Amino acid sequence: MSEFEIDLDRAKCIGSGLCLIASADHFEQDENGYVVLLPPATDGDPHADPDARDAVENCPSGALSWRRRKAGLTAAD
């Protein structure tokens, strides 16, 4: 499990869709065009995925960022 996870601030999302284009494995858009984080794969590490890193680093509104996963928590928590 990764030490980091993707953090989403939906209030900052402008619905550009760049995250979905960069990494459809980690994101989708809701009916209004705003980003939705998909549940991480149990064996996946989004921080190690270059497409996820590209999506976070190139989010035009800054709605996506990395945060340290809290010790002892799993993706399902």
C-alpha positions in Angstrom: 0.0 0.0 0.0 1.2 3.4 -0.9 2.2 6.0 1.7 0.3 8.6 -0.3 -3.2 8.8 -1.7 -4.9 11.3 -4.0 -6.7 14.1 -2.3 -9.6 15.9 -4.0 -11.0 19.3 -3.2 -14.2 19.3 -5.2 -14.8 22.9 -4.5 -11.8 23.8 -6.6 -12.7 21.5 -9.5 -13.5 23.3 -12.7 -14.5 20.2 -14.7 -11.7 20.4 -17.3 -11.5 16.6 -17.6 -7.7 16.6 -17.9 -7.5 14.2 -14.9 -9.8 11.7 -16.7 -7.8 12.0 -19.9 -4.5 11.4 -18.1 -5.7 8.6 -15.8 -9.1 7.0 -16.4 -8.1 4.3 -13.9 -8.3 6.7 -11.0 -10.9 9.3 -12.1 -14.3 9.7 -13.7 -16.7 12.7 -14.1 -20.1 13.0 -12.5 -23.2 14.1 -14.4 -22.2 17.7 -14.0 -18.7 17.2 -15.4 -16.8 17.3 -12.0 -14.1 14.9 -11.0 -14.9 11.8 -8.9 -12.1 9.7 -7.4 -12.5 6.0 -8.2 -11.7 3.5 -5.4 -8.1 2.5 -5.5 -7.2 -1.0 -6.7 -6.3 -3.1 -3.7 -2.9 -3.8 -5.1 -2.5 -0.5 -6.8 -0.3 2.4 -5.8 -1.5 5.7 -7.4 1.7 7.5 -6.4 3.7 5.0 -8.4 1.4 5.3 -11.4 2.9 7.9 -13.8 -0.6 8.7 -15.3 -2.0 9.5 -11.8 1.0 11.6 -11.0 0.5 13.5 -14.3 -3.1 14.1 -13.5 -2.4 15.4 -10.1 0.5 17.6 -11.1 -1.3 19.1 -14.1 -4.7 19.8 -12.6 -5.4 23.3 -13.8 -7.4 24.3 -10.7 -5.3 22.6 -8.1 -8.3 20.4 -7.0 -6.0 17.4 -6.9 -3.0 16.9 -4.6 -1.2 14.1 -2.7 -1.7 13.5 1.0 0.0 11.1 3.4 -2.2 8.1 4.1 -2.9 7.9 7.9 -1.1 5.0 9.6 -3.2 1.9 10.0 -5.9 2.9 7.5 -6.6 1.0 4.4 -8.2 2.3 1.2 -11.6 1.0 2.3 -11.5 3.0 5.6 
